[in-house]
Amino acid sequence: MKKSLVALAALAVAGVASAQSSVTLFGVVDASISGYSSTSRDLNGATFLNPFYLNQGSVKTSRRELSSGNYNSSRLGFRGTEDLGGGLAASFWLEAPIKNDDGSEGVATFARRSTVSLSGGFGEVRLGRDYTPTFWNDTVFDPFGTNGVGTNLINTANNTFGAFGTPTAAVGSFTNIGTSNYVRSSNSIGYFLPPNLGGFYGQLQYAFSEKTKYSPGTATPTTANAARQGRYVGGRFGYANGPLDVAIAYGSSTVGDQYYVGTTTKVNTLNLGASYDFGPVKLFGELSKAKNKIDYEVEPFLGGRPDLDLTGYLLGVTVPVGAGLIRASYSHVKYDNNAPVVLFAPAVEDPKANKLALGYVHNLSKRTALYATIARVSNKNGAGLTVGGPAFIANGVFTPKTSTGYDFGIRHAF
């Protein structure tokens, strides 16, 4: 009898615990047949010094593959919440990227998100690896959600524009680790406003560089010459009510730091996004400006490297059609190197690119969908952005011009 009472008591305790906490297994498996083609052209011609120059036409790189994550990124995750009482809750979220096309990446890293948090009437404090505030506007206000060949050029260009510089960070063999703070930041502390503010929402985030500092500075080893690289600070605030959603975000990422050279390189990003759902059609838009700036301990005599600017905009639309959804977007980016004017030399045109993407999603159920996307990028003045796949052939002869691609796939969520 005593053993039976103990067993019943244990079951009762377990029942209370399960009522106060929950753990969920979730994921997405997305696979598509994808094709990419990037064409470069010889834009040179006969000159006074070389009147017999023979133009070499164009050269193309292309690839077809079975890829993953082109409608929704493939992932496997675990999340849970415990009710602490008094309006408080503790939560965790561990989400791993997976490559279901070849199985080369799985639950060996939670690089998509790995956070623990405490929430209540004050909002939420979140610790770990998470999305940056400045990335949210790129993906929320993109009809293609920054996935596949339809990904807008603002996101594509900023991923490389904000990449960690010299000395290069250690790059792991897993997705999006050690190369950039543009999409996600590691070692971060985030704060989110509570959800009961009449449609207003917002977040702040600070990410540690986790580099060792030396005092005096001259004790810094040359191999540890990047004490601030990897640091990120940013915020995002918006308003969502009914069909309207609008948000503004700003972030500063330290992408390079060299003590003995006396330089620190930062990329500061400001973007504004909005969407409005009219019912038969939903409109999207985004404006973005990023600046790559070097701060000098001692300003060089000739002024140092000019700031590099990247501006862009996105216009998008989705149209529900029965069980399907038509998606379309147009995006544009322009680089400004702020190069000084050189007398008697031709002006250097700023690189720029345009992208048009069109797609259709057919929902077979709430969790399973078929999708198709096509896209084309047109580059000018030396820009070399692609829809994905192989890079352009770019050298003294050939200049990047057009990149085209497609995704035909299936997505299943659980």
C-alpha positions as CSV (number, residue, x, y, z in Angstrom):
1,M,0.0,0.0,0.0
2,K,2.8,2.4,0.9
3,K,4.5,1.8,-2.5
4,S,1.2,2.5,-4.2
5,L,0.7,5.8,-2.4
6,V,4.3,6.8,-3.3
7,A,3.7,6.0,-7.0
8,L,0.4,7.9,-7.0
9,A,2.1,10.9,-5.4
10,A,4.9,10.8,-8.0
11,L,2.3,10.7,-10.8
12,A,0.5,13.7,-9.2
13,V,3.7,15.7,-9.1
14,A,4.5,14.8,-12.7
15,G,1.0,15.9,-13.7
16,V,1.5,19.3,-12.0
17,A,4.9,19.7,-13.6
18,S,3.6,18.9,-17.1
19,A,0.7,21.3,-16.6
20,Q,3.2,24.1,-15.8
21,S,5.7,23.4,-18.6
22,S,5.8,22.3,-22.1
23,V,8.4,21.1,-24.7
24,T,7.8,21.1,-28.4
25,L,9.7,19.4,-31.2
26,F,9.3,21.3,-34.5
27,G,11.0,21.6,-37.9
28,V,10.9,22.2,-41.6
29,V,12.1,19.9,-44.4
30,D,12.3,21.8,-47.7
31,A,13.8,20.5,-50.9
32,S,13.9,21.9,-54.4
33,I,15.4,21.4,-57.8
34,S,17.3,24.6,-58.4
35,G,19.2,26.0,-61.3
36,Y,21.6,29.0,-61.6
37,S,23.3,30.8,-64.4
38,S,25.7,33.8,-64.2
39,T,26.9,35.5,-67.4
40,S,29.9,37.9,-67.7
41,R,30.7,39.9,-70.8
42,D,33.7,41.4,-72.4
43,L,32.9,45.1,-72.5
44,N,36.2,46.2,-73.9
45,G,36.7,47.4,-77.4
46,A,39.4,48.8,-79.7
47,T,41.4,51.7,-78.4
48,F,44.0,54.0,-79.8
49,L,46.7,52.0,-78.1
50,N,45.1,48.7,-79.2
51,P,43.2,49.2,-82.4
52,F,43.0,45.5,-83.2
53,Y,41.5,44.3,-80.0
54,L,39.3,41.2,-80.5
55,N,36.2,41.2,-78.2
56,Q,35.9,37.9,-76.5
57,G,32.1,38.0,-76.1
58,S,30.6,36.4,-73.0
59,V,31.3,33.5,-70.6
60,K,28.8,31.7,-68.4
61,T,28.9,29.7,-65.2
62,S,25.9,27.5,-64.4
63,R,24.8,24.7,-62.1
64,R,21.8,22.5,-61.4
65,E,21.3,20.9,-58.0
66,L,18.9,19.5,-55.4
67,S,19.0,22.1,-52.7
68,S,17.2,22.8,-49.4
69,G,15.5,25.7,-47.7
70,N,14.3,27.7,-50.7
71,Y,10.8,28.4,-49.5
72,N,11.4,28.0,-45.7
73,S,14.8,27.2,-44.3
74,S,15.1,23.6,-43.4
75,R,15.5,23.2,-39.6
76,L,15.0,21.0,-36.6
77,G,14.3,22.6,-33.2
78,F,13.2,22.2,-29.6
79,R,11.5,24.9,-27.6
80,G,9.9,24.9,-24.2
81,T,8.3,27.1,-21.6
82,E,7.9,26.8,-17.9
83,D,5.2,28.8,-16.0
84,L,7.0,30.2,-12.9
85,G,3.8,31.8,-11.5
86,G,3.1,35.4,-10.9
87,G,3.1,36.1,-14.6
88,L,6.7,35.0,-15.0
89,A,7.8,32.3,-17.5
90,A,11.2,30.8,-18.4
91,S,11.7,29.6,-22.0
92,F,14.4,28.0,-24.2
93,W,14.7,27.7,-27.9
94,L,17.3,25.5,-29.7
95,E,17.1,25.5,-33.5
96,A,19.5,23.7,-35.8
97,P,19.9,24.2,-39.6
98,I,19.7,21.0,-41.6
99,K,20.7,20.2,-45.1
100,N,18.2,17.5,-46.1
101,D,19.5,17.4,-49.7
102,D,22.7,15.5,-48.7
103,G,22.5,15.2,-44.9
104,S,25.8,17.1,-44.4
105,E,24.4,19.4,-41.7
106,G,22.1,18.4,-38.8
107,V,21.7,18.7,-35.1
108,A,25.5,19.3,-34.6
109,T,24.9,23.0,-34.0
110,F,22.0,25.2,-33.0
111,A,23.3,28.0,-35.2
112,R,19.8,29.3,-36.3
113,R,18.9,30.1,-32.7
114,S,20.0,29.1,-29.2
115,T,18.5,31.2,-26.5
116,V,17.2,31.1,-22.9
117,S,14.8,33.8,-21.7
118,L,12.7,35.2,-18.8
119,S,9.5,36.9,-19.7
120,G,6.7,38.6,-17.8
121,G,4.7,41.9,-17.7
122,F,8.0,43.7,-18.2
123,G,8.6,42.1,-21.5
124,E,11.3,39.5,-22.3
125,V,15.0,39.2,-21.6
126,R,16.7,36.8,-24.0
127,L,20.3,35.5,-23.9
128,G,22.2,33.6,-26.6
129,R,22.4,33.5,-30.4
130,D,19.5,35.2,-32.1
131,Y,18.4,37.2,-35.1
132,T,19.6,40.8,-35.2
133,P,17.0,43.6,-35.1
134,T,18.2,45.0,-38.5
135,F,17.7,41.7,-40.3
136,W,14.0,41.4,-39.3
137,N,12.9,44.2,-41.8
138,D,14.7,42.4,-44.6
139,T,12.8,39.2,-44.1
140,V,9.4,40.3,-42.7
141,F,8.8,42.8,-45.6
142,D,10.1,40.5,-48.4
143,P,7.4,38.4,-50.1
144,F,10.0,35.7,-50.5
145,G,11.1,35.8,-46.8
146,T,14.9,36.0,-47.8
147,N,14.8,32.4,-49.0
148,G,15.8,30.9,-52.3
149,V,16.5,32.7,-55.6
150,G,13.8,35.3,-54.8
151,T,15.7,36.7,-51.9
152,N,15.8,40.5,-52.2
153,L,19.1,42.3,-53.1
154,I,19.1,44.3,-49.9
155,N,19.7,41.2,-47.9
156,T,22.0,39.6,-50.5
157,A,24.3,42.7,-50.7
158,N,24.4,43.4,-47.0
159,N,25.5,39.9,-46.2
160,T,28.8,40.5,-47.9
161,F,28.9,44.2,-47.2
162,G,28.8,43.5,-43.5
163,A,31.1,40.5,-43.5
164,F,33.9,40.3,-40.9
165,G,37.1,41.8,-42.4
166,T,40.8,41.6,-41.5
167,P,41.9,39.7,-39.6
168,T,39.3,37.2,-40.8
169,A,37.2,35.5,-38.1
170,A,37.4,31.7,-37.7
171,V,34.8,30.2,-39.9
172,G,33.1,27.0,-38.8
173,S,31.8,24.4,-41.1
174,F,28.2,25.3,-40.2
175,T,25.7,27.8,-41.6
176,N,26.3,31.5,-40.8
177,I,28.8,31.1,-38.0
178,G,31.9,33.4,-37.7
179,T,31.4,35.3,-40.9
180,S,29.0,38.1,-40.2
181,N,26.6,39.7,-37.7
182,Y,24.1,40.7,-40.4
183,V,21.5,38.0,-40.0
184,R,22.3,36.6,-36.5
185,S,24.6,37.6,-33.6
186,S,26.2,35.3,-31.1
187,N,26.7,36.0,-27.4
188,S,23.8,38.5,-27.4
189,I,21.6,40.0,-24.7
190,G,18.2,41.0,-26.1
191,Y,15.2,42.8,-24.6
192,F,11.7,42.7,-26.1
193,L,8.8,44.9,-25.2
194,P,5.7,43.2,-23.8
195,P,3.0,42.4,-26.4
196,N,0.2,44.4,-24.8
197,L,1.2,47.9,-25.9
198,G,-1.7,48.5,-28.4
199,G,0.2,47.3,-31.4
200,F,3.6,48.9,-30.6
201,Y,6.5,46.4,-30.5
202,G,10.3,46.7,-30.2
203,Q,13.6,45.1,-29.2
204,L,17.1,46.0,-28.2
205,Q,20.2,43.8,-28.6
206,Y,23.8,43.9,-27.6
207,A,26.3,41.1,-28.6
208,F,29.7,40.7,-27.0
209,S,32.8,40.3,-29.1
210,E,34.2,37.9,-26.5
211,K,37.8,38.9,-27.3
212,T,40.6,39.2,-24.8
213,K,41.9,42.7,-24.0
214,Y,45.5,43.3,-23.0
215,S,46.8,46.1,-20.8
216,P,49.0,47.8,-21.8
217,G,47.8,47.5,-25.4
218,T,51.3,46.8,-26.6
219,A,51.1,43.4,-24.9
220,T,48.5,42.3,-27.5
221,P,49.8,39.3,-29.5
222,T,49.5,39.8,-33.2
223,T,47.4,36.7,-33.4
224,A,44.8,38.3,-31.0
225,N,44.7,41.6,-32.9
226,A,40.9,41.9,-33.1
227,A,39.6,42.9,-29.6
228,R,36.3,44.3,-30.8
229,Q,35.5,42.4,-33.9
230,G,32.1,40.6,-33.6
231,R,30.4,43.2,-31.3
232,Y,26.9,44.3,-32.3
233,V,24.4,46.8,-30.9
234,G,21.0,47.5,-32.4
235,G,17.3,48.0,-32.0
236,R,14.0,47.8,-33.8
237,F,10.7,49.4,-33.1
238,G,7.4,49.1,-35.0
239,Y,3.6,49.3,-35.0
240,A,1.3,46.5,-36.2
241,N,-2.5,46.9,-36.2
242,G,-4.9,45.2,-38.5
243,P,-3.6,45.2,-42.0
244,L,-0.7,47.6,-41.3
245,D,2.8,46.7,-40.1
246,V,5.6,49.2,-40.1
247,A,9.1,49.1,-38.4
248,I,12.4,50.9,-38.3
249,A,15.7,49.4,-37.2
250,Y,19.3,50.5,-36.7
251,G,22.4,48.4,-35.9
252,S,26.1,48.8,-35.7
253,S,28.4,45.8,-36.2
254,T,32.2,45.9,-35.6
255,V,33.5,43.9,-38.6
256,G,37.2,44.6,-38.3
257,D,39.6,45.7,-35.6
258,Q,43.4,45.9,-35.8
259,Y,45.2,47.2,-32.7
260,Y,48.7,47.6,-34.3
261,V,47.3,49.3,-37.4
262,G,45.1,51.5,-35.2
263,T,41.8,50.9,-37.1
264,T,38.3,49.7,-36.2
265,T,35.9,49.0,-39.0
266,K,32.1,49.2,-38.4
267,V,29.1,48.7,-40.6
268,N,26.1,50.9,-39.5
269,T,22.7,49.8,-41.0
270,L,19.4,51.7,-41.0
271,N,16.3,50.3,-42.6
272,L,12.6,51.0,-42.7
273,G,10.0,48.5,-43.8
274,A,6.2,48.3,-44.1
275,S,3.4,46.1,-45.4
276,Y,-0.3,46.7,-45.9
277,D,-2.9,43.9,-46.5
278,F,-5.8,45.1,-48.6
279,G,-7.2,41.5,-48.7
280,P,-7.1,40.7,-52.4
281,V,-3.5,42.0,-52.4
282,K,-0.7,42.6,-49.9
283,L,1.9,45.2,-50.5
284,F,5.5,45.3,-49.1
285,G,8.3,47.9,-49.1
286,E,11.7,48.5,-47.6
287,L,14.3,51.2,-47.7
288,S,17.9,50.5,-46.5
289,K,21.2,52.3,-46.0
290,A,24.4,50.8,-44.7
291,K,27.8,52.5,-44.2
292,N,31.1,50.7,-43.9
293,K,33.4,53.1,-42.0
294,I,36.9,52.9,-40.7
295,D,37.8,54.7,-37.5
296,Y,41.5,55.6,-37.2
297,E,43.4,56.0,-34.0
298,V,45.5,58.5,-35.9
299,E,44.0,60.0,-39.0
300,P,46.2,59.3,-42.0
301,F,47.8,62.3,-43.7
302,L,45.8,61.7,-46.9
303,G,42.6,61.1,-45.0
304,G,42.4,57.3,-45.1
305,R,39.9,55.1,-47.0
306,P,36.6,56.9,-47.8
307,D,33.4,55.5,-46.3
308,L,31.6,52.9,-48.4
309,D,27.8,53.3,-48.7
310,L,25.2,50.8,-49.8
311,T,21.6,51.9,-50.4
312,G,18.7,49.9,-51.6
313,Y,14.9,49.6,-51.8
314,L,12.4,46.8,-52.2
315,L,8.8,46.7,-53.6
316,G,6.8,43.5,-53.3
317,V,3.3,42.1,-53.6
318,T,1.5,38.8,-52.7
319,V,-1.9,37.9,-54.2
320,P,-3.9,34.9,-52.7
321,V,-5.5,32.7,-55.4
322,G,-7.6,29.9,-53.9
323,A,-5.2,27.6,-52.2
324,G,-2.2,29.3,-53.7
325,L,-0.3,32.6,-53.4
326,I,1.4,34.6,-56.1
327,R,4.5,36.4,-55.0
328,A,6.5,39.1,-56.8
329,S,9.2,41.6,-55.9
330,Y,11.6,44.2,-57.4
331,S,14.7,45.2,-55.5
332,H,17.6,47.6,-56.3
333,V,20.9,48.3,-54.6
334,K,23.7,50.8,-55.3
335,Y,27.2,51.0,-54.0
336,D,28.9,54.3,-53.5
337,N,32.7,54.1,-52.9
338,N,33.0,57.9,-52.5
339,A,36.1,57.8,-54.6
340,P,37.9,61.1,-54.9
341,V,37.8,62.9,-58.3
342,V,41.0,62.5,-60.2
343,L,41.8,65.2,-62.7
344,F,41.8,64.2,-66.4
345,A,40.6,60.7,-65.5
346,P,37.1,59.4,-66.5
347,A,34.5,59.3,-63.7
348,V,34.0,55.9,-62.1
349,E,30.4,54.9,-62.2
350,D,28.9,53.5,-59.0
351,P,28.2,49.7,-59.1
352,K,24.4,48.9,-58.9
353,A,22.1,46.0,-59.5
354,N,18.3,45.3,-60.1
355,K,16.4,42.2,-59.4
356,L,13.0,40.9,-60.4
357,A,11.5,37.8,-58.8
358,L,8.3,36.0,-59.4
359,G,6.9,32.9,-57.7
360,Y,3.8,30.8,-56.8
361,V,3.1,28.7,-53.7
362,H,0.3,26.1,-53.7
363,N,-0.7,24.9,-50.3
364,L,-1.6,21.2,-50.2
365,S,-2.4,21.5,-46.5
366,K,-1.5,23.8,-43.6
367,R,1.9,22.1,-43.4
368,T,2.8,21.1,-46.9
369,A,3.2,23.3,-50.0
370,L,4.6,23.1,-53.5
371,Y,6.4,26.2,-54.8
372,A,8.1,27.6,-57.9
373,T,10.3,30.8,-58.1
374,I,12.2,32.4,-60.9
375,A,14.5,35.4,-60.6
376,R,16.9,37.6,-62.6
377,V,19.6,40.0,-61.5
378,S,21.0,42.7,-63.8
379,N,24.4,44.1,-62.7
380,K,25.9,47.4,-63.9
381,N,29.3,49.1,-63.4
382,G,31.0,46.1,-61.9
383,A,28.5,44.9,-59.3
384,G,28.5,41.1,-59.1
385,L,25.4,40.0,-57.3
386,T,23.8,36.6,-58.1
387,V,20.6,34.8,-57.4
388,G,22.8,32.1,-55.8
389,G,24.9,29.2,-57.2
390,P,28.3,29.8,-58.9
391,A,30.0,33.1,-58.9
392,F,30.7,35.2,-61.9
393,I,33.9,35.0,-63.9
394,A,35.3,38.5,-63.2
395,N,38.7,39.7,-64.3
396,G,40.3,42.3,-66.5
397,V,38.5,41.0,-69.5
398,F,35.0,39.9,-68.3
399,T,32.5,42.0,-66.3
400,P,29.6,40.5,-64.4
401,K,26.2,41.2,-66.1
402,T,23.2,38.9,-65.5
403,S,22.3,36.1,-63.1
404,T,19.2,34.0,-63.4
405,G,17.8,31.1,-61.4
406,Y,14.8,29.0,-60.5
407,D,13.5,26.8,-57.6
408,F,10.9,24.1,-57.9
409,G,10.3,22.4,-54.6
410,I,8.2,21.1,-51.7
411,R,8.1,22.2,-48.1
412,H,6.8,20.2,-45.2
413,A,6.6,21.7,-41.7
414,F,5.9,19.8,-38.4
